[in-house]
């Protein structure tokens, strides 16, 4: 089953009637008169009384006890209540709760961490004092016996070593001490789980050279664990452009790519920064090389078969893999043509043609003929 994701969209209703974005449901462990309700505008709020709290557990089944529960907060007003999320929760009732709790306390204006064993809560670590704004995130991170709380991606409490709760349990919402409304109290915007070990850093690999004014081959960013961050590339103010302009992870570690188009020739410093607290990788020096536009034709190959071409600079650096999106162009005599190919300005290099991985010809960028594979012409 997929990780838990709930943006709390849907009409105004009590939460147990709602199905999350990831197709999970919620069960209320609180007395029937207490509830967590959907506002109908993408948040949830608490209906309780002073000194009491609501707990709603998810049907989500984590694959292991190592996961993170991430909550996005939306304070509408200060009702002096405390709200947050639980992880590894396995109790079947309020009096039997077992799990860890990360929460924000509006009375003391601080983030807090607790463990709960058989319904009894014990504080862990040192509370983190901070004001609260809409969009702030709280992450309850559980990795083995290391338990911590992150605020906006930065660890603020712990890690605390605790071995009290080791089973995976599930995720739960915890709201207390509030008779909230659709416009008052401490609301939740989103809850999600991040399965496995969280990322601490990421790598960047990519080309060290490419054509000026044209997209580079791919730069690749790979987190070393699960993360929810946005990473933004830059060229030190050199005026180039990136596609896309930023990349976002939402609880995953999938490698993602971007390309760079330089605005001028020469060396450019490609750097990346993340929106969380990951260790950013070393910069890459990218040499933007002058280019020219040329048209090439080849008479080899089989008609109606996709033809590809690759351009290589004279120093064996891949100048840019130019792959056709289909058959380039076929005349009556089987002529394949590339119009306006981007090549090195000094024309020192080679264009290679192939069909299905089979070489059908090669050509010096600066001239015609030679290279085997049949007659070729270059059209300027």
Secondary structure, DSSP 8 states (H G I E B T S, - for coil): ----EE---SSSEEGGG-B-TTS-BEEE-S-TT-EEEE-SSS-EEEE--TT-EEEEEE----SSS-EEEEEEEEESS--S-EEEEEEEE--SSGGG--EEEEEEETTTTEEEEEEEETTEEEEEEEEEE----TT-EEEEEEETTEEEEEETTEEEEEEEE--S--S--EEEEEEES-B-BTTBSEEEEEEEEEESSB-SBEEEE--SEEETTSB-S-EEEEESSBB--EEEEE-TTS--EEESSEEE-SSB---EEEEEE-SSSEEEEEEEEESSS-B----EEEEEE-EEEEEEEE--S-TTS--EEEEEETTS-EEE----SS-----TT--EEEEEEEEETT--EEEEEEETTEEEEEEETTSSS-SSSS-EEEE-
